[in-house]
Amino acid sequence: MKIEYDKEADAIYIKLSSRKPTGVVEIKEGVNLDVNDLDEIIGIEILDASSKIKLKSFASYELSKELVKAI
């Protein structure tokens, strides 16, 4: 996973896969999922990010015990 922030566009992109997206699903205004032909989520785009989330939250993370066990 790679997280990018474009300050000029105030957009965050969370890249979940190296595969190429073939479509976009808007789940809410300014929140989009990039998907491929298999309906796999390739990335998440958040526009006007600073008004929707705290940008500092992307500087730290915590994995649940269930996720750690799964990987």
Distance bins in CASP14 RR format, pairs under 12 A and 6 or more apart:
PFRMAT RR
TARGET T0000
AUTHOR 0000-0000-0000
RMODE 2
METHOD distances of the structure
MODEL  1
1 13 0 0 0 0 0 1 0 0 0 0 0
1 14 1 0 0 1 0 0 0 0 0 0 0
1 15 1 0 0 1 0 0 0 0 0 0 0
1 16 1 0 1 0 0 0 0 0 0 0 0
1 17 0 0 0 0 1 0 0 0 0 0 0
1 18 0 0 0 0 0 1 0 0 0 0 0
1 41 0 0 0 0 0 1 0 0 0 0 0
1 42 0 0 0 0 0 1 0 0 0 0 0
1 43 0 0 0 0 1 0 0 0 0 0 0
1 44 0 0 0 0 1 0 0 0 0 0 0
1 58 0 0 0 0 0 1 0 0 0 0 0
1 61 0 0 0 0 1 0 0 0 0 0 0
1 63 0 0 0 0 0 1 0 0 0 0 0
1 71 0 0 0 0 0 1 0 0 0 0 0
2 12 0 0 0 0 0 1 0 0 0 0 0
2 13 0 0 0 0 1 0 0 0 0 0 0
2 14 1 0 0 1 0 0 0 0 0 0 0
2 15 1 0 1 0 0 0 0 0 0 0 0
2 16 0 0 0 0 1 0 0 0 0 0 0
2 17 0 0 0 0 1 0 0 0 0 0 0
2 18 0 0 0 0 1 0 0 0 0 0 0
2 42 0 0 0 0 0 1 0 0 0 0 0
2 43 0 0 0 0 1 0 0 0 0 0 0
2 44 0 0 0 0 0 1 0 0 0 0 0
2 58 0 0 0 0 0 1 0 0 0 0 0
3 11 0 0 0 0 0 1 0 0 0 0 0
3 12 1 0 0 1 0 0 0 0 0 0 0
3 13 1 0 0 1 0 0 0 0 0 0 0
3 14 1 0 1 0 0 0 0 0 0 0 0
3 15 1 0 0 1 0 0 0 0 0 0 0
3 16 0 0 0 0 0 1 0 0 0 0 0
3 43 0 0 0 0 0 1 0 0 0 0 0
3 44 0 0 0 0 1 0 0 0 0 0 0
3 45 0 0 0 0 0 1 0 0 0 0 0
3 46 0 0 0 0 0 1 0 0 0 0 0
3 49 0 0 0 0 0 1 0 0 0 0 0
3 53 0 0 0 0 0 1 0 0 0 0 0
3 55 0 0 0 0 0 1 0 0 0 0 0
3 57 0 0 0 0 0 1 0 0 0 0 0
3 58 1 0 1 0 0 0 0 0 0 0 0
3 59 0 0 0 0 1 0 0 0 0 0 0
3 60 0 0 0 0 0 1 0 0 0 0 0
3 61 0 0 0 0 1 0 0 0 0 0 0
4 11 0 0 0 0 1 0 0 0 0 0 0
4 12 1 0 0 1 0 0 0 0 0 0 0
4 13 1 0 1 0 0 0 0 0 0 0 0
4 14 0 0 0 0 1 0 0 0 0 0 0
4 15 1 0 0 1 0 0 0 0 0 0 0
4 43 0 0 0 0 0 1 0 0 0 0 0
4 44 0 0 0 0 0 1 0 0 0 0 0
4 45 0 0 0 0 1 0 0 0 0 0 0
4 46 0 0 0 0 0 1 0 0 0 0 0
4 49 0 0 0 0 0 1 0 0 0 0 0
4 58 0 0 0 0 1 0 0 0 0 0 0
5 11 1 0 0 1 0 0 0 0 0 0 0
5 12 1 0 1 0 0 0 0 0 0 0 0
5 13 1 0 0 1 0 0 0 0 0 0 0
5 14 0 0 0 0 0 1 0 0 0 0 0
5 45 0 0 0 0 0 1 0 0 0 0 0
5 46 0 0 0 0 1 0 0 0 0 0 0
5 47 0 0 0 0 0 1 0 0 0 0 0
5 49 1 0 0 1 0 0 0 0 0 0 0
5 50 0 0 0 0 1 0 0 0 0 0 0
5 53 0 0 0 0 0 1 0 0 0 0 0
5 55 1 0 0 1 0 0 0 0 0 0 0
5 56 0 0 0 0 0 1 0 0 0 0 0
5 57 0 0 0 0 0 1 0 0 0 0 0
5 58 1 0 0 1 0 0 0 0 0 0 0
5 59 0 0 0 0 0 1 0 0 0 0 0
6 12 1 0 0 1 0 0 0 0 0 0 0
6 13 1 0 0 1 0 0 0 0 0 0 0
6 45 0 0 0 0 0 1 0 0 0 0 0
6 46 0 0 0 0 0 1 0 0 0 0 0
6 47 0 0 0 0 1 0 0 0 0 0 0
6 48 0 0 0 0 0 1 0 0 0 0 0
6 49 0 0 0 0 1 0 0 0 0 0 0
6 50 0 0 0 0 0 1 0 0 0 0 0
6 55 0 0 0 0 0 1 0 0 0 0 0
7 49 0 0 0 0 1 0 0 0 0 0 0
7 50 0 0 0 0 1 0 0 0 0 0 0
7 55 0 0 0 0 1 0 0 0 0 0 0
8 49 0 0 0 0 0 1 0 0 0 0 0
9 30 0 0 0 0 0 1 0 0 0 0 0
9 45 0 0 0 0 1 0 0 0 0 0 0
9 46 0 0 0 0 0 1 0 0 0 0 0
9 47 1 0 0 1 0 0 0 0 0 0 0
9 48 0 0 0 0 1 0 0 0 0 0 0
9 49 0 0 0 0 1 0 0 0 0 0 0
9 50 0 0 0 0 0 1 0 0 0 0 0
10 30 0 0 0 0 0 1 0 0 0 0 0
10 45 0 0 0 0 0 1 0 0 0 0 0
10 46 0 0 0 0 1 0 0 0 0 0 0
10 47 1 0 0 1 0 0 0 0 0 0 0
10 48 1 0 1 0 0 0 0 0 0 0 0
10 49 1 0 1 0 0 0 0 0 0 0 0
10 50 1 0 1 0 0 0 0 0 0 0 0
10 51 1 0 0 1 0 0 0 0 0 0 0
10 52 0 0 0 0 1 0 0 0 0 0 0
10 53 0 0 0 0 0 1 0 0 0 0 0
10 55 0 0 0 0 1 0 0 0 0 0 0
11 30 0 0 0 0 1 0 0 0 0 0 0
11 31 0 0 0 0 0 1 0 0 0 0 0
11 32 0 0 0 0 1 0 0 0 0 0 0
11 44 0 0 0 0 0 1 0 0 0 0 0
11 45 1 0 0 1 0 0 0 0 0 0 0
11 46 1 0 0 1 0 0 0 0 0 0 0
11 47 1 0 1 0 0 0 0 0 0 0 0
11 48 1 0 0 1 0 0 0 0 0 0 0
11 49 1 0 1 0 0 0 0 0 0 0 0
11 50 0 0 0 0 1 0 0 0 0 0 0
11 51 0 0 0 0 0 1 0 0 0 0 0
11 52 0 0 0 0 0 1 0 0 0 0 0
11 53 0 0 0 0 0 1 0 0 0 0 0
11 55 0 0 0 0 0 1 0 0 0 0 0
12 30 0 0 0 0 0 1 0 0 0 0 0
12 31 0 0 0 0 0 1 0 0 0 0 0
12 32 0 0 0 0 0 1 0 0 0 0 0
12 43 0 0 0 0 0 1 0 0 0 0 0
12 44 0 0 0 0 1 0 0 0 0 0 0
12 45 1 0 0 1 0 0 0 0 0 0 0
12 46 1 0 1 0 0 0 0 0 0 0 0
12 47 0 0 0 0 1 0 0 0 0 0 0
12 48 0 0 0 0 1 0 0 0 0 0 0
12 49 1 0 1 0 0 0 0 0 0 0 0
12 50 0 0 0 0 1 0 0 0 0 0 0
12 51 0 0 0 0 0 1 0 0 0 0 0
12 52 0 0 0 0 1 0 0 0 0 0 0
12 53 1 0 0 1 0 0 0 0 0 0 0
12 54 0 0 0 0 0 1 0 0 0 0 0
12 55 1 0 0 1 0 0 0 0 0 0 0
12 57 0 0 0 0 0 1 0 0 0 0 0
12 58 1 0 0 1 0 0 0 0 0 0 0
13 21 0 0 0 0 0 1 0 0 0 0 0
13 31 0 0 0 0 0 1 0 0 0 0 0
13 32 0 0 0 0 1 0 0 0 0 0 0
13 33 0 0 0 0 0 1 0 0 0 0 0
13 34 0 0 0 0 1 0 0 0 0 0 0
13 42 0 0 0 0 0 1 0 0 0 0 0
13 43 1 0 0 1 0 0 0 0 0 0 0
13 44 1 0 0 1 0 0 0 0 0 0 0
13 45 1 0 1 0 0 0 0 0 0 0 0
13 46 1 0 0 1 0 0 0 0 0 0 0
13 47 0 0 0 0 1 0 0 0 0 0 0
13 49 0 0 0 0 1 0 0 0 0 0 0
13 58 0 0 0 0 0 1 0 0 0 0 0
14 31 0 0 0 0 0 1 0 0 0 0 0
14 32 0 0 0 0 0 1 0 0 0 0 0
14 33 0 0 0 0 1 0 0 0 0 0 0
14 34 0 0 0 0 1 0 0 0 0 0 0
14 41 0 0 0 0 1 0 0 0 0 0 0
14 42 0 0 0 0 0 1 0 0 0 0 0
14 43 1 0 1 0 0 0 0 0 0 0 0
14 44 1 0 1 0 0 0 0 0 0 0 0
14 45 1 0 0 1 0 0 0 0 0 0 0
14 46 1 0 0 1 0 0 0 0 0 0 0
14 49 0 0 0 0 0 1 0 0 0 0 0
14 53 0 0 0 0 0 1 0 0 0 0 0
14 57 0 0 0 0 0 1 0 0 0 0 0
14 58 0 0 0 0 1 0 0 0 0 0 0
14 61 0 0 0 0 0 1 0 0 0 0 0
15 21 0 0 0 0 1 0 0 0 0 0 0
15 34 0 0 0 0 1 0 0 0 0 0 0
15 41 0 0 0 0 0 1 0 0 0 0 0
15 42 1 0 0 1 0 0 0 0 0 0 0
15 43 1 0 1 0 0 0 0 0 0 0 0
15 44 0 0 0 0 1 0 0 0 0 0 0
15 45 0 0 0 0 1 0 0 0 0 0 0
16 33 0 0 0 0 1 0 0 0 0 0 0
16 34 0 0 0 0 1 0 0 0 0 0 0
16 35 0 0 0 0 0 1 0 0 0 0 0
16 36 0 0 0 0 0 1 0 0 0 0 0
16 40 0 0 0 0 1 0 0 0 0 0 0
16 41 1 0 1 0 0 0 0 0 0 0 0
16 42 1 0 0 1 0 0 0 0 0 0 0
16 43 1 0 1 0 0 0 0 0 0 0 0
16 44 1 0 0 1 0 0 0 0 0 0 0
16 45 0 0 0 0 0 1 0 0 0 0 0
17 33 0 0 0 0 0 1 0 0 0 0 0
17 34 0 0 0 0 1 0 0 0 0 0 0
17 35 0 0 0 0 0 1 0 0 0 0 0
17 36 0 0 0 0 1 0 0 0 0 0 0
17 38 0 0 0 0 0 1 0 0 0 0 0
17 40 1 0 0 1 0 0 0 0 0 0 0
17 41 1 0 0 1 0 0 0 0 0 0 0
17 42 1 0 1 0 0 0 0 0 0 0 0
17 43 1 0 0 1 0 0 0 0 0 0 0
17 44 0 0 0 0 0 1 0 0 0 0 0
18 36 0 0 0 0 0 1 0 0 0 0 0
18 40 0 0 0 0 0 1 0 0 0 0 0
18 42 0 0 0 0 1 0 0 0 0 0 0
18 43 0 0 0 0 0 1 0 0 0 0 0
19 34 0 0 0 0 1 0 0 0 0 0 0
19 35 0 0 0 0 1 0 0 0 0 0 0
19 36 1 0 1 0 0 0 0 0 0 0 0
19 37 0 0 0 0 1 0 0 0 0 0 0
19 38 0 0 0 0 1 0 0 0 0 0 0
19 39 0 0 0 0 0 1 0 0 0 0 0
19 40 1 0 0 1 0 0 0 0 0 0 0
19 41 0 0 0 0 0 1 0 0 0 0 0
19 42 1 0 1 0 0 0 0 0 0 0 0
19 43 0 0 0 0 1 0 0 0 0 0 0
20 34 0 0 0 0 1 0 0 0 0 0 0
20 35 0 0 0 0 0 1 0 0 0 0 0
20 36 1 0 0 1 0 0 0 0 0 0 0
20 37 0 0 0 0 1 0 0 0 0 0 0
20 38 0 0 0 0 0 1 0 0 0 0 0
20 40 0 0 0 0 0 1 0 0 0 0 0
20 42 1 0 0 1 0 0 0 0 0 0 0
20 43 0 0 0 0 0 1 0 0 0 0 0
21 32 0 0 0 0 1 0 0 0 0 0 0
21 33 0 0 0 0 1 0 0 0 0 0 0
21 34 1 1 0 0 0 0 0 0 0 0 0
21 35 1 0 0 1 0 0 0 0 0 0 0
21 36 1 0 1 0 0 0 0 0 0 0 0
21 37 0 0 0 0 1 0 0 0 0 0 0
21 38 0 0 0 0 0 1 0 0 0 0 0
21 39 0 0 0 0 0 1 0 0 0 0 0
21 40 0 0 0 0 1 0 0 0 0 0 0
21 41 0 0 0 0 1 0 0 0 0 0 0
21 42 1 0 1 0 0 0 0 0 0 0 0
21 43 1 0 0 1 0 0 0 0 0 0 0
21 44 0 0 0 0 0 1 0 0 0 0 0
21 45 0 0 0 0 1 0 0 0 0 0 0
22 34 0 0 0 0 1 0 0 0 0 0 0
22 35 1 0 0 1 0 0 0 0 0 0 0
22 36 1 0 1 0 0 0 0 0 0 0 0
22 37 1 0 1 0 0 0 0 0 0 0 0
22 38 0 0 0 0 1 0 0 0 0 0 0
22 39 0 0 0 0 1 0 0 0 0 0 0
22 40 0 0 0 0 0 1 0 0 0 0 0
22 42 0 0 0 0 1 0 0 0 0 0 0
23 32 0 0 0 0 1 0 0 0 0 0 0
23 33 0 0 0 0 1 0 0 0 0 0 0
23 34 1 0 0 1 0 0 0 0 0 0 0
23 35 1 0 1 0 0 0 0 0 0 0 0
23 36 1 0 0 1 0 0 0 0 0 0 0
23 37 0 0 0 0 1 0 0 0 0 0 0
23 38 0 0 0 0 0 1 0 0 0 0 0
23 39 0 0 0 0 1 0 0 0 0 0 0
23 40 0 0 0 0 0 1 0 0 0 0 0
23 41 0 0 0 0 0 1 0 0 0 0 0
23 42 0 0 0 0 1 0 0 0 0 0 0
23 43 0 0 0 0 0 1 0 0 0 0 0
23 45 0 0 0 0 0 1 0 0 0 0 0
24 30 0 0 0 0 0 1 0 0 0 0 0
24 31 0 0 0 0 0 1 0 0 0 0 0
24 32 1 0 1 0 0 0 0 0 0 0 0
24 33 1 0 0 1 0 0 0 0 0 0 0
24 34 1 0 1 0 0 0 0 0 0 0 0
24 35 1 0 0 1 0 0 0 0 0 0 0
24 36 0 0 0 0 0 1 0 0 0 0 0
24 41 0 0 0 0 0 1 0 0 0 0 0
24 42 0 0 0 0 1 0 0 0 0 0 0
24 43 0 0 0 0 1 0 0 0 0 0 0
24 44 0 0 0 0 0 1 0 0 0 0 0
24 45 0 0 0 0 1 0 0 0 0 0 0
24 47 0 0 0 0 0 1 0 0 0 0 0
25 31 0 0 0 0 1 0 0 0 0 0 0
25 32 1 0 0 1 0 0 0 0 0 0 0
25 33 1 0 1 0 0 0 0 0 0 0 0
25 34 0 0 0 0 1 0 0 0 0 0 0
25 35 1 0 1 0 0 0 0 0 0 0 0
25 36 0 0 0 0 0 1 0 0 0 0 0
25 39 0 0 0 0 1 0 0 0 0 0 0
25 40 0 0 0 0 0 1 0 0 0 0 0
25 41 0 0 0 0 1 0 0 0 0 0 0
25 42 0 0 0 0 0 1 0 0 0 0 0
25 43 0 0 0 0 0 1 0 0 0 0 0
25 44 0 0 0 0 0 1 0 0 0 0 0
25 45 0 0 0 0 0 1 0 0 0 0 0
26 32 1 0 1 0 0 0 0 0 0 0 0
26 33 0 0 0 0 1 0 0 0 0 0 0
26 34 0 0 0 0 0 1 0 0 0 0 0
26 35 0 0 0 0 0 1 0 0 0 0 0
26 44 0 0 0 0 0 1 0 0 0 0 0
26 45 0 0 0 0 1 0 0 0 0 0 0
26 46 0 0 0 0 0 1 0 0 0 0 0
26 47 0 0 0 0 0 1 0 0 0 0 0
27 33 1 0 0 1 0 0 0 0 0 0 0
27 34 0 0 0 0 0 1 0 0 0 0 0
27 35 0 0 0 0 0 1 0 0 0 0 0
27 41 0 0 0 0 0 1 0 0 0 0 0
27 43 0 0 0 0 0 1 0 0 0 0 0
27 44 0 0 0 0 1 0 0 0 0 0 0
27 45 0 0 0 0 0 1 0 0 0 0 0
27 46 0 0 0 0 0 1 0 0 0 0 0
28 44 0 0 0 0 0 1 0 0 0 0 0
28 45 0 0 0 0 0 1 0 0 0 0 0
28 46 0 0 0 0 1 0 0 0 0 0 0
28 47 0 0 0 0 0 1 0 0 0 0 0
28 48 0 0 0 0 0 1 0 0 0 0 0
28 52 0 0 0 0 1 0 0 0 0 0 0
29 46 0 0 0 0 0 1 0 0 0 0 0
29 47 0 0 0 0 1 0 0 0 0 0 0
29 48 0 0 0 0 1 0 0 0 0 0 0
29 51 0 0 0 0 0 1 0 0 0 0 0
29 52 0 0 0 0 1 0 0 0 0 0 0
30 44 0 0 0 0 0 1 0 0 0 0 0
30 45 1 0 0 1 0 0 0 0 0 0 0
30 46 1 0 0 1 0 0 0 0 0 0 0
30 47 1 0 1 0 0 0 0 0 0 0 0
30 48 1 0 0 1 0 0 0 0 0 0 0
30 49 0 0 0 0 1 0 0 0 0 0 0
30 51 0 0 0 0 0 1 0 0 0 0 0
30 52 1 0 0 1 0 0 0 0 0 0 0
30 53 0 0 0 0 0 1 0 0 0 0 0
31 43 0 0 0 0 0 1 0 0 0 0 0
31 44 1 0 0 1 0 0 0 0 0 0 0
31 45 1 0 0 1 0 0 0 0 0 0 0
31 46 1 0 1 0 0 0 0 0 0 0 0
31 47 1 0 0 1 0 0 0 0 0 0 0
31 48 0 0 0 0 1 0 0 0 0 0 0
31 49 0 0 0 0 1 0 0 0 0 0 0
31 51 0 0 0 0 0 1 0 0 0 0 0
31 52 1 0 0 1 0 0 0 0 0 0 0
31 53 0 0 0 0 0 1 0 0 0 0 0
32 41 0 0 0 0 0 1 0 0 0 0 0
32 42 0 0 0 0 0 1 0 0 0 0 0
32 43 0 0 0 0 1 0 0 0 0 0 0
32 44 1 0 0 1 0 0 0 0 0 0 0
32 45 1 0 1 0 0 0 0 0 0 0 0
32 46 0 0 0 0 1 0 0 0 0 0 0
32 47 1 0 0 1 0 0 0 0 0 0 0
33 39 0 0 0 0 1 0 0 0 0 0 0
33 40 0 0 0 0 0 1 0 0 0 0 0
33 41 1 0 1 0 0 0 0 0 0 0 0
33 42 0 0 0 0 1 0 0 0 0 0 0
33 43 1 0 0 1 0 0 0 0 0 0 0
33 44 1 0 1 0 0 0 0 0 0 0 0
33 45 1 0 0 1 0 0 0 0 0 0 0
33 46 0 0 0 0 0 1 0 0 0 0 0
34 40 0 0 0 0 1 0 0 0 0 0 0
34 41 1 0 0 1 0 0 0 0 0 0 0
34 42 1 0 1 0 0 0 0 0 0 0 0
34 43 1 0 1 0 0 0 0 0 0 0 0
34 44 1 0 0 1 0 0 0 0 0 0 0
34 45 1 0 0 1 0 0 0 0 0 0 0
34 46 0 0 0 0 0 1 0 0 0 0 0
35 41 1 0 1 0 0 0 0 0 0 0 0
35 42 1 0 0 1 0 0 0 0 0 0 0
35 43 0 0 0 0 1 0 0 0 0 0 0
35 44 0 0 0 0 0 1 0 0 0 0 0
35 45 0 0 0 0 0 1 0 0 0 0 0
36 42 1 0 1 0 0 0 0 0 0 0 0
36 43 0 0 0 0 1 0 0 0 0 0 0
44 52 0 0 0 0 0 1 0 0 0 0 0
44 53 0 0 0 0 0 1 0 0 0 0 0
44 58 0 0 0 0 0 1 0 0 0 0 0
45 52 0 0 0 0 0 1 0 0 0 0 0
46 52 1 0 1 0 0 0 0 0 0 0 0
46 53 1 0 0 1 0 0 0 0 0 0 0
46 54 0 0 0 0 0 1 0 0 0 0 0
46 55 0 0 0 0 0 1 0 0 0 0 0
46 57 0 0 0 0 0 1 0 0 0 0 0
46 58 0 0 0 0 0 1 0 0 0 0 0
47 53 0 0 0 0 0 1 0 0 0 0 0
48 55 0 0 0 0 0 1 0 0 0 0 0
49 55 1 0 0 1 0 0 0 0 0 0 0
49 56 0 0 0 0 0 1 0 0 0 0 0
49 57 0 0 0 0 0 1 0 0 0 0 0
49 58 0 0 0 0 1 0 0 0 0 0 0
50 56 0 0 0 0 0 1 0 0 0 0 0
50 57 0 0 0 0 0 1 0 0 0 0 0
50 58 0 0 0 0 0 1 0 0 0 0 0
53 59 0 0 0 0 0 1 0 0 0 0 0
54 60 0 0 0 0 0 1 0 0 0 0 0
61 67 0 0 0 0 0 1 0 0 0 0 0
62 68 0 0 0 0 0 1 0 0 0 0 0
63 69 0 0 0 0 1 0 0 0 0 0 0
63 70 0 0 0 0 1 0 0 0 0 0 0
63 71 0 0 0 0 1 0 0 0 0 0 0
64 70 0 0 0 0 1 0 0 0 0 0 0
64 71 0 0 0 0 0 1 0 0 0 0 0
65 71 0 0 0 0 0 1 0 0 0 0 0
END
